[in-house]
Amino acid sequence: MRFRGDGRRRGPGVVLLGLMGVLGAARTAAAQEPTPLPDSTAVVDSTAVPAGPAGMPLDSLGLPKDSVAAADTLEPIDVVQRFPRGTAPSWRAGVWEWDRKALMASGAASLTDLLERIPGVQPLRYGMFASPEAVNAWGMTAGRIEVVLDGFALDPLNAGVYDLSRFELAGLERVRVERAAGRLRIELETIAPTDRRPYSMVEAGTGQPDGAKLFRGVFQAPRVFGGPLSLAVDRVDSEGLNRAEPANTFATWLKWARIVGTTALQLELRRASVDRQLADGTLVDGSRQDWVLRARGTPFGRVTTEAFFGASSLEGGLASAAVEPVPTGGTEGEEGAGEAEDGAAEADDDGPTRLSSVQAGVRAAFESDRGWSRATVRLRNQEALPAVETELTGGLRPFDPLEVSGSVSWADWRDGSSAAAYGVRAEVGPFLGLRPFAELSGGRRGVPFLRNAEGAPVLTDRTSIRIGGDFSRGGLHLAGAFLKLSADSIPAYGLPFDRGAGLFPGGNLTGFEVTGRIPLFWEPLALEGWYTRWSGAAPWIYLPEDSWRAALVYSHSPLPSGNLDVLARIGGRHRGAMIVPTGDGATAFVPGHTVFDAYLQLRILSVWAFVRWENIFLRPGVQDFPGRAFPRQRVFYGVKWEFWN
């Protein structure tokens, strides 16, 4: 597959690759070491004093006593303070996290691959790698899905949501997902050096029958130009459905910091280009760039503060699609058109269309043994987004059996429109392993790039209730919850597969979800899975009547040294039939499907080898959109390698 695009779009990638090569070459004298394992059984005899090179005596650490280079490696490094995250991950709290180790072991090729493992979250893929992707969680669509990169909101600039296929996984340290009853927030935390040694990671993969290719590279050094530096490149491409729709994404990312005491000044820059060929042969390309400058510190002990300023821009064919009319059909009494009209949308006769948004804000967090709180204020100049957005969240543990938390947010637009939303949750226990909980959320949120007949932002109202409990004892975990949803309307995503569809009726739904993990007779084996079901007078768009995932999982480290991990998983996934909108405001029916997949991964020291086999029983007609059936079988395999210089 050829890579389209001119040299200007590939420039940032070439620059970062060059920097990675130069910085890596500067340290070729250092031996490569495998990633240190926390459970290593190696023992160092501190009483022995071996001889150094040419008989030079070594100190107690095994380093030449008069070696200036060795002494330099022992200097402490500056580390950027991590921003507190709030509620601890758990199913009952609706919070899931993947740290660096979990991301390496996940085998995920995209954010969508991670999110679909969360109970109740349905992936929506319009094609193979590099084609538009979204997720649906309990009927939450545009306006209720947020993506945040190190505190900076990755706002959609031409749709109601951010296209998940356009974000790279290479430079991520942590992915945190908060699936509240009224909002899905995806928080992305990027890597930063925490060790005095430079770190590198390379991942490569390929797949059939779509000719998929993946390459990721990461490099980070504790001190470059006076501060820690991290770089990453991420390339994913595919020949598409029936090898007729080639597409690729190429992303570059950089983060550098200057640290003085507990205060850090950071510069973060990412640029992602996309080239796609549509089914009718039309070529669409474009690029998005995000940069942010932030200052973070801990001026008051347990209080962490941050101020940030940055901008996002979208240019090329992807941006030109955003200035087309977007009707709000589907909901009675609301007809009109929306536009990308922030004043920053530009198109001259000789250049590409360009959309941009400037964002500034502050946030602060406090944590103690009995509670936590976070506050964020954002300002934007993009008229299709709130001019001012504020959120306050917090949690309290007044005594051990009880924990309560809540959030309140409000947003104001330049035309005087405003929206407010809230959420509260409480849990008690554990009582013999059982933890009951209850969650309530409600309020209105705006839909980016969607206007009503009067030209005001479209606001959707929603109320959600979730009541349940979970039981844990040893490796056993069983949980379930009752759900009740009420929404006045459901907006389309505004992505290429439903651009222009607008709003659709909501209504009342009731449902339940169950999840669990059951250890088997042999400790490395376990059954894992979840099931969700909905009922109501009329189905919501993108929300299937039922869905489930279940798998038999083998996870084991057979060697005492911990230098070998084996992860094997075979399981099924089901998605019931659902209604999806089309670009003209109509709807279409997508049949349900049940497929079985297999996954195998081996880790030897710091090298991972993996293979993913999808639809092993050749189930036909698997699709998320009409006429977009996936191949009856797909295999993707590759290798990951991380090392310290």
N, C-alpha and C positions, 0 to 999 in steps of 0.2 A: 504494500500500500504506500502510495506516495504521501508525503507531508506537504500540504499546501501552505501558502502564506509567504509574505515577502520577508526580506532580511530584517526590516524594522521590527516585526513582531517577534522574530526569533532572537533579537538582540539581547534581552535580559537573560535568556537561558544560556546563550553563549558566554556572556560575562560571568555568570555564576559558575558555570562549568570551568571556565578558566581560573577563577579565584580558587575553586576547590582543588584544581590541579596544582596551582602554585603553592597554596598553603600545605597541601599534602606532601609535595616534593621537598619542602623546607624541613620536613621531619623524617626523611627516609632513613636517617641514622638510627631512629628509635625502633626497637623491635616491636612487632605486632603481638599483642597479648589477647587471649580470649576474655570475654566479659567475665568479671569476677562473680562467683556464685556465693550467695549468702550462707548456704549450707555446706560449703566446702570442708572436707575432712583433712585437708593438708595441714601439717603441723610444722612450725618453724622452730628449730633449736636455737634459742637465744644465747646459749652459752658458747656456741662455736663461733669463731671469728675467722672466716675464710680469707684467703689472700686475693687481692685485686689484680688487675692487669699489671704485668711485669713486676709481680711481687709487691705491689702497692698495698698497704694494709687497708682494710675496710672498717667502717664504723659498725655499730650494732645493727644498723639497717642494711648492711651489705653494700654500702656505697663508698667509693674512694673518699678518704677524709679531706683531701685537698682538691677535690673535683668541684670546680665552680659550677659546671653545667649540672652536676647532680644536685648540688645545693639549691640551684634555682628551681628544680622540680619540686622541692619541698616547700616552696613559698605558698602560703594560703592563697586561694583564689577568691575573687569577688563573685558572689552569688546574688542574683536578683530575687528579692522577696516574693514568694508566691502569694497570690491573692486568695484569701480564705474562701472556701466553697459553700459553706452553710450546711444544710441537711445532709446527714450521712446517707450513702446509697442503700436502698432497700426496696423491695417490691411494694410494701405497704406505703412507703413515702413516695413512690412513683419516681425514683431516682436511680439511674444506672450509670456506672463509670467503667471506662477502660483506661488503665494506665499504660505506660510504654510497654511493659512486659505483656500485658493482655492484648495490646494491639499487635505485637509481633506474633503472638500465638493465634490470633483470630483468623488469619487467612482472608481477611476482608480486602477487596479491591477498591471499594468506595464507601462513602458514608452510608449509603443505602444498605449495603451489606451488613453493616453493624446495626442499624436501626431496626431492620426487619426481625431481629432476634428478641426485641422487646415485645412482651405480650400486648396484643391489640394493635400493633403497628403493621400496616400493610404497605409493601413497596409498590410503586407505580413506575414501570419502566416502559418507555416508548420504543426501545430497541435494545441493541447490544451496548458494549462499552462506548462511552463518550456521547450517547444519545440522552435526551432530557430525562431526568428522574425526579421523583417526589415521593413522599410518604403520606399516608392517611392514618391518623390516630383518633379513633372515636368520632369521626366526622369532622375533625379539625383540618381546615384547608387554609386558603389565603387569609392573612391577617392574624392567624393564630399559630403560625409556625415561625420561630425566630432562630437565626443562626448568629452566634456571637463569637468573635475571634479575639481572645485575650482582652475581653471587655469592650471591644469595638464591634458594633453591630454591622454585619454584612447585609445591608439592606438590598432588597431587589430593586433594580433600576429600570426594568422593563416588564415586570410581571408582579403577581401578588405574592410570590414566594421566591426564595433563592433556589436556583437549579442545583440540586445536590450533586449532579454529575460533574460539576465544574469546580469542586473543591478537592485539593490534593491531600492525601493522608501522610505523605512522606515526612513532613516536619512536625507532626503532632506528638506531644508528650502525654496528653490526656484528652479523652472525649467524655463529656458529662451530659447526660440527657435527663431533663426534668419533664416527665409526662404528667402534668397536672390535669385536673378534670376539665380545665378551660383553655389550656395552652400547652404547646410542645416547644420547649426551648432546648437548643443544641449548643452547648458551650464547648469551644475548642481552645485548648491550651497548647501552645507551641513549645518546642524543646528549647532548653537553655543549658549551657555547660554547668555541671555541678562537680566535676572532677578536674584535677590538674592536668590530666592527659587529654590530648585531642581524641575525638571520637568520630567514627565513620560507620555508615551503614549503606549497603547496596541491596536492592531487591530487583529481581528480573523474573518475568513470567510470560507464558504464551499459552494459547488455547485454540481449540477447534470446535466447530467448523467455521467460525467467523474470522479466523486469522487474527485473533486478539493478541496484542503485545503490551507488556507493561514494563516500565523501567522507573526505578526510584533511587535517588542517591541523596545522602545526608552527610554533612560534615560540620563539626563544631569544635571550636578551639576556645580555651579559657581566657586567652588574652591576645587580641589583635587590634592594633591601633589604640591600645590602652584599655580595652574592655572585652568581654566575651562576645564571640561571633558565632552565629549559626546560619548555615546555608542548606538549601534543598532544591532538588529538581524532581519533577514528576511528569512522566509521559505515559498516556494510555491511548491506545487506538484499536480500531476494529474495522473490518470490512462490512459489518452491518448484517441486517437480516437478508438471508439469501445472497450474501456477498454483493449486494446491490446498493448499499448506502454507507460508503466509507466515511468514517468520522474519527477525529482524534482531538485530544486535549493535551496541552503542554503548559506546565506551570513552573514558575520559579519563585523562590521565597528567600528572604534575607531578614535577619534580626541581629542588631548590634546594640550594645549597651555601654554606658559609662556610669560606673558605680562609685559613689563617695559615701562611706559609712553605710547607713541603712537606706540611703536614697539612690535610686537608679533612674537614669534618663535613657529611654529606649527608642530606637527607630526600627520600625517593622515595615517591610515592603513585599508585596506579592503581585505577580502578574500572571494571568492565565489566558491563553489563546485557545480558540475553538475553531475547527474546520469540520463542516458537515455537508454531506451531499444528500439531499432529500430524495424521496422515492421517485419524484418526477424528474430528477436530474438537476434540479436547482442547487446551486452551491451557496452556502451560507457560512461566513466566517466572521470573526470578531475577537475582541480581547477585552478583558476587564483588569483594571489595576486598582489596588487598594494600598494606601500607605497611611501610617499612623505614627505620631510622635507622642510618647507618654512619659510622665514622671510619676514614679511610685515610691512610697516610703512608709515607714512606721514611726510617725512622730510621737505617738502616745502609747507606747508599749504594745498592748493588744489591739490597737486600732491601726488598720492599714488603709492608706488613702492613695488615690490615683487621679491624675488629671490627664486628659487625652485630647488630641486634635488630629484630624485626618480627613481624607477624602477618598471617594470611590468614583471611578469613571468606567463607562462602557462605550465602545466605539466599534464601527463596522456594521455589517448586516444585522447582527444581533440587536444593536441599538436602534436601527431604523424601524424594526418591527414594533418598537414601543410607542411610536408616535402615531400609529394607526388608531382609529376609533375603537373603543371597547364598549359595546352595548351592555346594559345592565338588565337584559331581558330575563324572563323566567320567574320573576316575583311580581305579583299584581301591584299596579300603581307605581312602578318604578321603571321608567324607560328613559334612556338618554345615552350619553356617550362619555367616555373618559379619555383623557390624554395624558401623556407625559409632558407636563407644562411647567417645569420648574424654572424656566428661563435659562437653564444650563443645557437644554437640549439644542444642539447646534448642528447645522448641516450646510456647508457651503458647496458651491458648484464643483469645486475641484477636490473636496475632501470628504471623508466618511462622516456619517451621522455620529454624534457624540452626546451622551448623557452623563451627567455628573451630579454628585451630592457631597456637600461638606458637612462634617459631623464633629461636634465638640462636646465635652462633658466631664463630669467628675463622678467618682464613686468612692465609697468608703465601706469598710467592714469591721465588725467587732466580734470577737469570740472569747468565751470563757467556759469554765466547766459547766455552768448552768444555763447558758444561753448564747445566742448569736444574733447578729443583725447585719443587713446590707442595705445600702441606699445608692441609687443611681439617678443622675439627671443628664439628659441628652438634649442637644440643640442641633437642628438641621436646617439647611436652606432649600431642600427639595420640597416643592409644593405638594407633590403626591404623597409625602410622608409627614408625620406630625412635626410641627415646628419645635414644640417642647414636649418631652416625654419624661416622666418621673415614676420611679418605682421604689417601694420600701417593703422589704421582707424581713422576717425575723422568726426566731424560735426560742422557746423557754422550757426548761426542765425544773419546775419549782420543787418537785420531790421525785424520787426515783421511779415510781410506777407511772407517772404522768408526763407526757410531752405534748406541747401545743405549738403550732406555727401558723403563720399567716402572711398574706401579701396584699398590697393595695397598689394600684397603678392608675395613672391618668395621663391623658394626652390631649394636646390642643393644636389645632390647625390655624393657619393664617386667616381663614375666612370666618373664624369664630366657632367652628365646630369643635366639640370636645367629647371625650369618651372616658369612662372610668370602669375599672374591673377590680374584683377582689377574690380572695381565696382563703379558706381557713381549714385547718386539719388538726385532729387530736388523736392520740393513741395512748393506751395504758398497757401496763405489763412489763415484763412477761409474768404470766401466772401459769406455772408448770409448762412453760414453753409457748403459751398462747398469748398473742397480742391483738386485741380488738382495736379498730380504728374507724374514723369517720372523716369524710372530706366534703366540703361544699364550696362551690365557686360560682360566680356570676358576673354580669356586667357586659359592657359593650366594648368592641375593638374595631378599629378602622381597617379597611382593605386597601392596600397600596394600589395606586393607579386605577382606581375605580370611582366614578362619579355618578351621582344621580341626575335627574332631569334638571335640577336647579344648579348643577355644577358643584355641589357640596360633596365631601367625601362620603362614601358608603360606609355605614356603621352596622355591624351585626350584633345582635343580642343573644346571649346564651346563658343557661343555668345548668349546672351539673351537680349530681349527688353521687357519692361513692361510699358504701358502708361494707365493712368486712373484717377479716382477721386472718392472721397466719400463725402457723404452728411450726416450730423448729425444735428438733431434738437430735443431737449428733449430726449426722449427715442427712437426716430426713427433713424435708421442707414441704409443707402443704399449705395452700392459701386459696382464698376465694373472696369475691366481693360482689355485691349487688350494685347496679348502675342505673341511673335515670338521667336522661338528657332532654333538654328543651331548647330549641333554637328557632328564631324567626326566619332565618334564611341561611343558605350555605353557598358561599362564593366558589367559583372555579379557581384554579391555580393561576391562570393567565400565562402559562407556559406554552410552548409551541403546540402541544397536543390539545389544548382547550382554549387557546387565546381567542378572546372575543365572546366567550360563552356567558359571562356575567354571573348573575345570581340565580339560585334555584330554591324551591320551597324547603323549609325545615320541618318543624313539627316536634312531636314527643316520641321518645324512644325509651324502652326499658331493656335491660340486659344483665348479663353476669359474666364474670371472668374467673377462671381457676388456673392455678399454676402449681408446679411441684417438682421436686427432685427426690427420687427414691433410690437409695443405695441397694445393690443386689448382693447375692451370696458371696461374691468375690469383690473385695474392696475397690479395685480399680474400675469396676463396672457400675453404672448408674443409669436410671431412666430419667429423662428430663422432658418437660413439655408444658404447654399452656393451651387453653381453649377459651374462646370468646363467642357469645351469641347475642343477637339483637332482635327485638320485635317491636312493631309499631304499625300505625295505620298506613303509612307510606314510607318506602325506603329513601334514605338520603343518598345523594350522589357519592360515589367512591366508597361507600360503606357496605361491605358484604354482610349477608345475614349471619354467617358464621365463619370462623377461621380457627385453625389450630396448627401447632408445630409440636412434634414429638421425636425423640431420638434416643437411641442406645449409645452411650458414650463410654469409651475406654480411655482413661487418662492415668499414666503411670510413669514413674521415674525408677527404673529397675536397678540402677547402679547406686551403690552407697555414696559415690563421689558426686552424684547429681549431674553428671555430664551427659546424660541421655534422658530425653523425654519422648514419650510416645503418646500421641493423641489421635484417636480414631473415633469417627462418629458416622452412624448410619441412621437415617430417619426420614420422616415424611412431613410434608407441609400441605395444608389445604386452605383454599380460599373459595368461599361460596360465590354464587352469582352476584353481580352488582350492576348498577346503572352508572354510566359515565356520560358526561356532556360532550357535545361536539362543538366545533368552532362557530357554528351558526346559531347556537342557543338551543338546539334540539338535544335529545338524549339517545343513547344507544345501550343495548343490553350486551353484557359480557358474561359468557357462561363460566361457571366455577371449574376448578380443577384440583386434583390431588396428585402430587408427584413425590418421588423418593430420591434422595440424594445421598452421596457418600463423601467423606472427607478424611484424609490421612495426612498427618504431619509428624516429622521426626526432627528433633533437635539434638545435634551432637556438638558439644561445647557451645560455640556461638554461631553455628550454622543451622538454619532451618530449611528443610525441604518439604514441599507440600504438593498435594494433588487434590483437586475438587472435581467430582463427577456428578453432574446434574441430570436429573430425569433418567435414572438408570434403567427404568422399565419402559422407556420410549413412549410415554404418554403423549398423544397428539393434541393439537389445539390449545396449548398453554399460552395464554395471552393476557395482558392487562388492558388492551385497547382493541376494538374491532379491527380485523384485518392485519393485526400485528403479531401473529403467532411466532413464538420462539422456535428454534430448532428442536427436533425431538430428542436430541441428546447433546450435551456439551461437556467438554473436559478442559480444565484449566490447571496448569501446574507451573511450579517455579521454585526459586531458592532465595533465601535471605541470608545475609552475612553481615554481622556487626563486629567491629574490632576497635581496640584502643591502641594508639601509637605511643 
